[in-house]
Amino acid sequence: MIAPTASDPAIRAELERAKAANEAKTRYLAAVSHEIRSPLNVIYGYAQLLERDPGISGAEAGTIIRRSAEHVTNLVEGLLEISRIESGVMTIRAEPIDIRALLQQVVAMFRMQAAAKGLALTLEIDARLPDRVKADDRRLRQILINLVSNAIKYTDAGSVAVHVGYRSQVADITVRDTGIGIAAEDLDRVFAPFDRGSSSEAQRQPGIGLGLAITRVLASVLGGDIAVTSTRGAGSAFRFRVMLPAVDRAVRGANPGGAITGYHGARRTVLAIDDDPAQRAILHSLLVPLGFRVETAANGPDGLALAARIAPDIVLLDIQMPGMTGWQVASRLRADHGGALRIVLVSADAHDLGAPREGRDSHDAFMTKPVELDALVTLIGSQLDLRWEQVDTPAPASADDAMPRDALPPEAGALLEQARAQAGIGHVRGVERALDALATSVPEAAGLVAILRRHLQALDLRSLVQTIDDAA
């Protein structure tokens, strides 16, 4: 028998496919490395500045660090989704959720980003959409975030509109923008991993081209479909349709426009079981000011003993702990306390839900670390059916609120040019000092300063420079 050689067509084809796959992997690793290093550099740099300079605003530095950490988290989550999809371990968890609150929260997340670009961001919800539906909250949220984020990213002027229809248990969600649009020959490519089409405008945008690819796969996994229509230079519309069965029981959620300060009714007890003292400290600092009684334990046995003494209303439970795992603890808690006790698993192991472990059916909800604290508070409220006490938060300043540059005193122009020059060389601290001076010396420039600060906090220096130029 003659062994096949590299000259055989089948072997050549396999070699070409292997070569193409290897080149794609190299490009992918380079892109991911760049995407991770950029926000990590910001986190590392600002952490050092906070250590060296006590005059730096902790709130502003914290905002920049948080946003950079969110960028890394979203990238890692995207990679994990691809890993789960390829390995076939993705688990869909359909649970009752407050769909209207979810939609409002997602849109609220991007209001500041849209306002910083001068965009109108609107949400229109069909009156027939029920308050509660059955869905996988995390995957549905990710699809919505990807679509709205993508629309704002590729829109420099005009608007982004989210319209939600509902009929026969099917939600019809359309995200429409007035952005750069997509060429007809690129419509199929926008859903391919690491491919953003042939447009030079699209290629200049940050990212590695995973958002829409993941969105299409998640839409399919949820039993839905997604399609796009677009006109080059006039905008795009992404339409996502998915079945969301209505749930009868009403929920008393939080108003996304207000800051939660507490809750009505009897004081509730939270038990946090986590072997990491920093995680326990974060939960304690977050929940005690809201009126919760918070008790903590460093391992499963201590947590079980503490639960027997204090009878908590809800347990926040890590999975990976020495000795007893979170799954084992959840199983014991459910056996000892019954269904009235709410159990939320909080874990850094995003693959845990796909593995057959003891206690899989003994918990009520799951959150992946790093935890978005507002989302955790909302989840606790949903699990305990709380009615929140809130204070309204002012809407962020929009481009329309900023006084034109020619209406400002002459000294404002010099400080704006100073900020522009510092932004041109990437000197963030220099921009910050110029804006501080502008806010102090020219109070009537407060609206413009607020917009420029948002660009600075997002490290979007290009938009900052553009806003200064547009104000001229």
Buried (B, 14 or more C-beta within 10 A) or exposed (E): EEEEEEEEEEEEEEEEEEEEEEEEEEEBEEBBEEBBEBBBEBBEBBEEBBEEEEEBEEEBBEBBBBBBBBBBBBBBBBBBBBEBBEEEEBBEEBBBBBBBBBBBBBBBBBBBBBBBBBBEBEBEBEEEBBBBBBBBBBBBBBBBBBBBBBBBBBBBEBBBBBBBBBEEEEBBBBBBBBBBBBBEEBBEBBBBBBBBBEBEBBEEEEBBBBBBBBBBBBBEBBEBEBBBBBEEEEBBBBBBBBBBEBBEEEBBBBBBEEEBEEBEEEEBBBBBBBBBEEBBEBBBEBBEEBBBBBBBBBBBBBBBEBBEEEEBBBBBBBBEBEEBBBBBBBBBBBEEBEEEBBBBBBBBBBBBBEEEBBBBEBBBBBBBBBBBBBBBBBBBBBBBEBEBBBEEEEEBBBBEBBBEBEEBEEEBBBBBEBBBBBBEEEBBEBBBBBBBBBBEEBEEBBBBBBBBBBBBBBBBBEBBBBBBEEBE
